Amino acid sequence: MKAYYEPIVTEIKEAKPTRIYWRHNTYYVQDIIECWVIQNRWWSREERRDYMLVETDGATMEIYHSNGGWTIARLAD
């Protein structure tokens, strides 16, 4: 998987992503493969990231949501 860490726009329905907009492309989420939470920097500024590994119609993506919105972390080659 290749790392990107770029902001994305994500449509949500019933607390699950249904569509991802990234780099002028639209990806339709077909399956959520895995979910996990990472919470770090408890000693300075706590940040919680809710990660999802999703299968779309064009790629497998690792995305996460934090206070700053949605981000694509990695994309399968």
N, C-alpha and C positions, 0 to 999 in steps of 0.2 A: 504494500500500500504506500502511496505517496502522500506526504504531508502538505497541507495547504493553509489551514487556519485562516480562512477568509469568511467574512460575513455572508450569510445567505438569507433569503426571504423564504419562510416556510408557512404553508397553510395548514391549519390544525382543525381536526374534526374529532370530537369526543376524546380530547386529550392526546390524540395521535397525529403525527404528521401525515398529510395526504399528498402534498405537492411541494416540491422544492424548486426555487428559482435561483440559478447560479450561472454567472457568466453568460447571460442572455439566452439560457436554455431552461426548459421546463422538464423536470423529472417527476414522474408519478410513482409514489411509494406503493410497492406491491406487497412487501412483507417487512415486518420488524423482526430482525433475527435475534437481537439481544439488547438488553437495557441494563445500565449500571449508573451509579452515582459516585462522583469524586468530590470530596470536600477537602480543601487545602488551606494553607497559610493561616491556621487558627490563631497563631501568635500575633499576627499583624492585622490583616483584613481578610476575613473569612469569605471564601468564594465557593459556591456550590455549582457543580456542573452535572446536568442530567444528560448522560450520553445514550445514544442509540446507534446500533448498527442496522442499517436499512438496505433492503434490496429495492432498487427502482427499475424502471423500464430501460434504463441505459447504463447503470453502474451500481456497484455496492459502495455505500458511503458510510463513514463514521461521522455523525453529527452530534452536536451538543447544544443545550440551552443553558444560559447563565443570565445574570442580571443584565448583561449587555445585549441580549437577543440570541439569535441562532447563528451557529458557526459550523462550517464544514471543516472537520479536523483532518480526515484522510479519505482517500479515494482508491479503490482497488485498481491495480494496473490492468 
